Every structure is written in structure tokens, then in C-alpha cells.
Amino acid sequence: MAAGTHLPPSAERASRACFPAARTAKPRSLPTMRTPRLARPSAASILLLALILAPAAQAGEWQGQEVTDLDGVLHMENPAAPLNGHTTVDLVEQWRLGGADGDEIFGVITKVLTDDEGNLYVLDSQLSEISVYDPQGNLLRTMGREGEGPGEFRMAQDMFFLDDGRIAVLQVFPGRIPTLTKDGEPGEDYPIPTADGGGQAILRQGGGSLGGPVAISLGLNNFDQATGSFTQNRMIVIAQDGEILHTLHSEPRSIQFGGAVVMKEKQWDSFDRVWGVTPDHRIYANVGWDDYSLKIWNDQGELERIIERDYESRPRTSEEIAERKGIFEQMTARQMPGSPPTWEMESVDKDFEGIYPRQDGSIWILTSRGRSENPEGSLGTFDIFDPRGRFLKQVTLMGEGDPQDDSYFFAGDRVFVVTDLLAAAMAAQGVAMEDEEEEPEPMSIICYRLGDFDVGMR
């Protein structure tokens, strides 16, 4: 499954499944608000930025509070409004790959990385390969392939660089981390913890190197044949050499087969798309639903701070609830034909849709309202926090992109928009979208370059 829609492990098991002359956007009139439409499951995963900003409003005094709880954890309690107000940024396109007019053909792109030379690594989950492009978007090589051997993988969801420079690829099920060099030479699998009692481990999106150990999202599954009970413990852990060093967060869940199966959206669509590792080896996660809070741990697994903000969760319409429920039930019915589950859906959107840490230490958050309540022709509105956790600014990014269907990736001084990710992922799973009468557009990657961006950090 691609970023934005996360299914229970039963579904995942069965589905194994910068810089030529810049082109600016066409002149346009003042932006109108985006026409409301059903808020689908987010395509999720990592953000972007902009070129030229209007001057920031005169900075005032931060109106939040710093509170240390009895466990010594610092809470950064922010007001609803940012310190430096809101601004709108027009992004400038550098190049693009794929799409209806491009030569490249993509299946389902689930991750984009860049190395120190600015080369782009594109993980295609459906094609089981990594395509490498130079900073101008020219293809250098393709590496990896479908299989179970060294450097091979199936239905991979994510990848990151290990401390020794190898690329670690996260295969969902059975959980594996095959590795490759930047030149495509296969290496040994990075060992992961195993489930007790002979159960299976799964890996989800998110993760990163901590300079030796890694942080991963791990699900340890067990099925009791006698009782017909499936259990899974979904965790964020720091692991090394196949051993769990620290468990940062844990969520047990279960399915009892043999009768009516009910699955709860809040329980199964959890923290997977709203956690990760910052460039300075901190781990962050939003582990609630209607809870605007971001937990941050250090590389020793110690919870250091929690960033909070006054926020009103976005209510869903009955049509949105029905469409989302239909998507979830289509997918799980294909994987559990003997016991198709009924889904219990939430009445509000999940507060966090994406979290994007920057090299300067700032953290950008795409919220449910930032995804749905923004001008036509924008990538969304993002909340920006400084490294300490103060709410500094809101920025609306104008450019070609759709926060409900596309995925965004920060990488150095560039932003990459992966278009039509949700549609491609649904098509790969055989799921019909209610308002899609034609074949989805081919996926494309749009590169935007970031310029100097002052959000008021002091």
C-alpha cells in the first residue's frame, strides 16, 4: 500500500502489494478557494518548499508556554495562531519526469531520496526497483529487482541511507531490510527483530539510521489457530543486529475470526505515515488521532519533548465518511473473502496528514485543515515550528499538486511532488474510486528548487 492509506496486515500480506532554465507558472488571477470535495485518505509522505517569500510580519513575542511534567518531559504549548503569521509562496518548477507526456513509466512511487551529490533515488513499489537520476533529472541507472535474494525485494514501502552509505529498503511482508550500495551492488540484509512463537514481522513506512542502530516501524504478528485470533503489536523501535534496544511506542491490536469482524479506523490507520527520523537523529511521531501533538525522542529512546498546538479537528461530511469506508472495505474484502470486515470510521479527520523535518531543524506539519481548506492550485498550507517547538508561521505553497492525491518529499534544497500517488496505489490494489470514470493519469515527479526561506527563527 502506498503512503496515505494504511491497511491491516492481512491486506498487506495478500497484496505483496535541480537545473535547466526554470519554468514559472502561468499568470493567474487571485486564487480562489479550492472547490470542496471528498477528503480521501491522504497520499501522504514528505513535503516541499518554496522560492520567494513576502517579507515576514514583524516578529513579536511567542505567546505559548514551556511546561515540564513530572517525568521531566518538556511540553511546548502553542496557541492557535503562529508567531509570524501566514504567507503564500509561488513555487518555480525545475523539471519533471513521467506523466502523460514523459518517457518515464512509473508504477507506484513510495519514496524519494537524494544523496550528498544531489542525485535522486526513486523507489517504485510496484516495479520493485530503484531508479537513480542526476540533479538535472537524467537517468543514471536502475537497480534492485523483484525477488527474495540479496538486494531484491517485493512491495517495498520505504528506504533510507544507512550510516555506511548503503541504501536500506523496507519490504512490508515478510518483513525484510535488503540493502544495496549506491551503485546497485547487493549487500546483506539488515537484521530485524522477529516475532515470538514463530509469528511474522511486518515493516511499515518510516525509519532512518541513527548512526549504527536504526529506527523502524515494526509489526509483530501472531495467529492462534485454536482460537482463530490474530494479534499484532505495532511499535516504533530502535533496533540493532536483530535486537530491540528501545521501544518508543507500542499499540496492540487484534482480530477475532469466526464471527462478524469489525475493524476500527483509528486503530488500524495509526502512526505509520506521521513519524520518522530527523537529520540530527531524533525520532518524531504523532500517535493520536484528534490530538495535535508531536512527540520527540532522542537517539537513546528518551522522550525529550512534546510539541502541542491549539487546534480544532476537521469534521467529515457523511459523504466523506461513506467514501472512505467504501475504500477500506473494498480492500479488506479482497484479502479476507471468508470474513469481510465492517469498518467503524471516525467522524473527524486525523489531525496530522504529514510531517516534514528540514535540514535547518524546523519541522513542517500538514494538517487535516491544511490539506483540505486551501486555495485552488496549491499544495496545501503547512504549520512551521522551530527546533525548540515554537509555532512560527503558516505557509501556503502554490504550484501544481494536490494534497489529497499527491505525495511530497523534502530533500536538501529541493521539493519533489509525486503526482497521482493515491490513484495509482488504489488502481494497483484493484480498488475503484467513486468519482474516477477514466484511467488514472500516469504518475510523474515534479522538481521544485528551494530558495532562502526565512520563517523567523532566531
Residue, then its C-alpha position, 0 to 999 in steps of 0.5 A: m500500500a502506498a503512503g496515505t492509506h494504511l491497511p491491516p496486515s492481512a491486506e498487506r500480506a495478500s497484496r505483496a502489494c535541480f537545473p535547466a532554465a526554470r519554468t514559472a507558472k502561468p499568470r493567474s488571477l487571485p486564487t480562489m478557494r479550492t472547490p470542496r470535495l471528498a477528503r480521501p485518505s491522504a497520499a501522504s509522505i514528505l513535503l516541499l518548499a518554496l522560492i520567494l517569500a513576502p517579507a515576514a510580519q514583524a516578529g513579536e513575542w511567542q505567546g505559548q508556554e514551556v511546561t515540564d511534567l513530572d517525568g521531566v518531559l518538556h511540553m511546548e504549548n502553542p496557541a492557535a495562531p503562529l508567531n509570524g503569521h501566514t504567507t503564500v509562496d509561488l513555487v518555480e518548477q525545475w523539471r519533471l519526469g513521467g506523466a502523460d507526456g514523459d518517457e518515464i513509466f512509473g508504477v507506484i512511487t513510495k519514496v524519494l531520496t537524494d544523496d550528498e551529490g544531489n542525485l535522486y533515488v526513486l523507489d517504485s513499489q510496484l516495479s520493485e526497483i530503484s531508479v537513480y537520476d542526476p540533479q538535472g533529472n537524467l537517468l543514471r541507472t536502475m537497480g534492485r529487482e523483484g525477488e527474495g535474494p540479496g538486494e531484491f525485494r517485493m512491495a517495498q514501502d520505504m528506504f533510507f541511507l544507512d550510516d555506511g552509505r548503503i541504501a536500506v529498503l523496507q519490504v512490508f511482508p515478510g518483513r525484510i531490510p535488503t540493502l544495496t550500495k549506491d551503485g546497485e551492488p547487493g549487500e546483506d540484509y539488515p537484521i530485524p527483530t522477529a516475532d515470538g512463537g514463530g509469528q511474522a514481522i511486518l515493516r511499515q513506512g518510516g525509519g532512518s539510521l541513527g548512526g549504527p542502530v536504526a529506527i523502524s516501524l515494526g509489526l509483530n504478528n501472531f495467529d492462534q489457530a485454536t482460537g482463530s485470533f490474530t494479534q499484532n503489536r505495532m511499535i516504533v523501535i530502535a533496533q540493532d543486529g536483530e535486537i530491540l534496544h528501545t521501544l518508543h511506542s507500542e499499540p496492540r491490536s487484534i482480530q477475532f475470526g469466526g464471527a462478524v469482524v469489525m475493524k476500527e479506523k483509528q486503530w488500524d490507520s495509526f502512526d505509520r505515515v506521521w513519524g520518522v527520523t530527523p537529520d540530527h537523529r531524533i525520532y518524531a511521531n504523532v500517535g493520536w488521532d484528534d490530538y495535535s501533538l508531536k512527540i520527540w525522542n532522542d537517539q537513546g529512546e528518551l522522550e525529550r519533548i512534546i510539541e502541542r498546538d491549539y487546534e480544532s479537528r476537521p469534521r467529515t461530511s457523511e459523504e466523506i465518511a461513506e467514501r472512505k469506508g467504501i475504500f477500506e472495505q473494498m480492500t479488506a474484502r479482497q484479502m479476507p473473502g471468508s470474513p469481510p470486515t465492517w469498518e467503524m470510521e471516525s467522524v473527524d479527520k486525523d489531525f496530522e496528514g504529514i510531517y516534514p523535518r528540514q535540514d535547518g531543524s524546523i519541522w513542517i506539519l500538514t494538517s487535516r485543515g491544511r490539506s483540505e481548506n486551501p486555495e485552488g492550485s496549491l499544495g496545501t498550507f503547512d504549520i512551521f515550528d522551530p527546533r525548540g517547538r515554537f509555532l512560527k508561521q503558516v505557509t501556503l505553497m502554490g504550484e501544481g499538486d494536490p494534497q489529497d492525491d499527491s505525495y511530497f518529499f523534502a530533500g536538501d534544497r529541493v521539493f519533489v511532488v509525486t503526482d497521482l500517488l493515491a490513484a495509482a496505489m488504489a488502481a494497483q490494489g484493484v480498488a475503484m474510486e467513486d468519482e474516477e470514470e477514466e484511467p488514472e493519469p500516469m504518475s510523474i515527479i515534479c522538481y521544485r528548487l528551494g530558495d532562502f526561506d526565512v520563517g523567523m527563527r532566531 
